[in-house]
Amino acid sequence: MSTGCSCKSAQQVAMEEKFSKYVVANYTRLPITAVRGSGSKLWDINGKEYLDLFPGWGVAGLGHCHPRIAEAVARQATKLIHVANNFYIEEQGEFAEMLSTRASGQKCFFCNSGAEAAEGAIKLARLHCQPKYKIITMKDSFHGRTFAAISATGQPAYRKGFEPAVPGFSHATMNDLQSVKELVDDETCAIMLEPVQGEGGVRPATQEFLQGLRKLCDEKGMLLIFDEVQTTPARLGTWFGYQSFGIEPDILTSAKAIAGGMPLGVIMAKSDVAGAMIPGTHASTFGGNSIGCAAGIEAIKVIEDEDLMGNIVRLGGYIDQRISALAESAGIISASRRMGFMVGFELDCPGAAIVDQCRDNGLLINCTHGNILRMLPAFNITEDELSQAFDIIGRVMAK
Ligand SMILES: Cc1ncc(COP(=O)(O)O)c(C=O)c1O
């Protein structure tokens, strides 16, 4: 792994000029043009190598360019890329069966992203429970950038400039059942939350809280929706995040790593709930097309064949050890939270400079909420790669 200079090459400067001229400037971009990836390694336009512990913001769960995903996509691309959803699509049926049988018989609706899955889950909940329409979500949650998703998201900053929000959303406090109960009324149709808040700083729900929500939903005839865009598939060491808690939602959403890096989202709902979606109620042109589903099918097979959930469970303890050692040596870590391969540690100082210096030294990690360092490693990362990553963080923090 190369280390060193953060000065920009002529190629990088030219790329930035092109973006400045032709691309909407809605993203804060790193000064890197990524051109190639393999596993947990990423290379930039100048040939500099990075160890990527936040690959594709959680999309590259199998690492970059897993050869079996590349092969499945290439094979499917020469057979059939896309037909509309008024045909039966072989790969969609097979992928739905693989997901459903690894859960508990839910039905799948396929879309393209996490926000689209959130949007669809919200529509499904309203449709199933009409005329009830209110949905309670959690403060600090993140559900995506579409209108219903920013309205569901429990962080006002994401709605700023876009008001008025979609009506019917209110925000309770994670792990505080009483705060949820206080918001329930006769018009509430659902409670929606991430079982582990990701963008909110890697904050898992407690078992007790989820149990309480399940009971409350059952008593009041409301639906429990889990946004599992980050936690499914496999990231917590179980196929679906809810299986790690033993609490089953009525609807769940997933996206990110669900199709080995291809853009795909899914809503999975219990049969009786899914039944509300009849022709004409909801649709997605690209959702569940042959190529995305072929990648999804292969991703499931890879996770099984390579025992990647076993890898997550095995290496989880190693990550904990390295964070505790780091906390002792660096003295700036005030809390750490990990569930499976969702890792966050809170600093008692701003984290941006540490992330920048890690990047200069060939390591990619993320910082959220100003002081929470975050990692979403690929499920097939090795202990050696994790060790290199923590060595770099240790050296940076020591400065
Ligand atoms: C929990 C959660 N839900 C929804 C989304 C939105 O997903 P997308 O960006 O694919 O629309 C994200 C994205 O980070 C997420 O973490």
The ligand as an SDF file (V2000), in Angstrom:
LIG
                    3D

 16 16  0  0  0  0  0  0  0  0999 V2000
  -30.8540    2.8930    6.4540 C   0  0  0  0  0  0  0  0  0  0  0  0
  -30.8960    3.5270    5.1020 C   0  0  0  0  0  0  0  0  0  0  0  0
  -32.0710    3.6400    4.4690 N   0  0  0  0  0  0  0  0  0  0  0  0
  -32.1640    4.1920    3.2470 C   0  0  0  0  0  0  0  0  0  0  0  0
  -31.0480    4.6730    2.6020 C   0  0  0  0  0  0  0  0  0  0  0  0
  -31.1750    5.2930    1.2450 C   0  0  0  0  0  0  0  0  0  0  0  0
  -30.6260    4.4400    0.2960 O   0  0  0  0  0  0  0  0  0  0  0  0
  -30.3170    4.9690   -1.1810 P   0  0  0  0  0  0  0  0  0  0  0  0
  -29.2110    5.9360   -1.0840 O   0  0  0  0  0  0  0  0  0  0  0  0
  -29.9690    3.7090   -1.9310 O   0  0  0  0  0  0  0  0  0  0  0  0
  -31.5660    5.5820   -1.6920 O   0  0  0  0  0  0  0  0  0  0  0  0
  -29.8050    4.5780    3.2290 C   0  0  0  0  0  0  0  0  0  0  0  0
  -28.5830    5.0950    2.5600 C   0  0  0  0  0  0  0  0  0  0  0  0
  -27.5520    5.2630    3.1200 O   0  0  0  0  0  0  0  0  0  0  0  0
  -29.7180    3.9870    4.5020 C   0  0  0  0  0  0  0  0  0  0  0  0
  -28.5550    3.8800    5.1550 O   0  0  0  0  0  0  0  0  0  0  0  0
  1  2  1  0
  2  3  1  0
  2 15  2  0
  3  4  2  0
  4  5  1  0
  5  6  1  0
  5 12  2  0
  6  7  1  0
  7  8  1  0
  8  9  2  0
  8 10  1  0
  8 11  1  0
 12 13  1  0
 12 15  1  0
 13 14  2  0
 15 16  1  0
M  END
$$$$
